[in-house]
Amino acid sequence: MSSGTHRRILWAITGAGHHLEATFDAMEDVSVEGTTVRPVLSVEGARVVRMYGLIDRLDEDAFSAPVIEKGSNQAKLLSDVYRGVYTTLLVAPASANTVAKVVRGIADALVPNLVAQAIKCGVAVTMLPTDIEEGEIVTALPGGRTGTLTMRPVDVANARRLSTMVGISVLTGPEQITGALDGNERSM
């Protein structure tokens, strides 16, 4: 980031638990002096963040006041995207449902609508799909337990399609967030 530049990142959280805590860790690292991070939670994203006991981490000094979805068209937030207030939109973690909607151009919920509008406005979009590769994954569950999930081929195919879309960068893990956001800033 160049001297004197202030980054403003819109961080959309969907209803996925996989990679959630590691994404929080990465975003706290990103949220340093000269960077504003505004969390946006889908309805299910807010539910999942509460289930995982992470909601209080959004109230810390690291982030701007979070926005919780009240519909697909929240005028103030979309207006900020149109006016270039945000340099980047990060959707992480991105649930299979959100990825499917984005791939098909369905913008009937806040996060897919933000993706569509950000692309139209030239805002860098980076997404971390949860269902990125076929097979089984071990993931953290609420309450400190772990579980094994089998990725559905349709969800993996959608994540692959997402990586071919103009205006969207796709990550494969939360450890890539910091570097990707720095790269988005340099390319702007």
FENZI-V53226 format. One record per helix or strand. SS is the DSSP state (alpha for helix, beta for strand). FROM is the first residue (numbers start at 0). TO is the last residue. If there is no record, write none. Layout:
ss: {SS	SS}
from: {FROM	FROM}
to: {TO	TO}
This chain:
ss: {beta	alpha	beta	alpha	alpha	beta	alpha	beta	alpha	alpha	beta	beta	alpha	beta	alpha	beta	alpha}
from: {6	19	34	42	54	63	74	87	95	109	123	134	141	145	152	167	173}
to: {12	29	40	50	58	67	81	93	103	119	128	139	143	150	161	170	186}
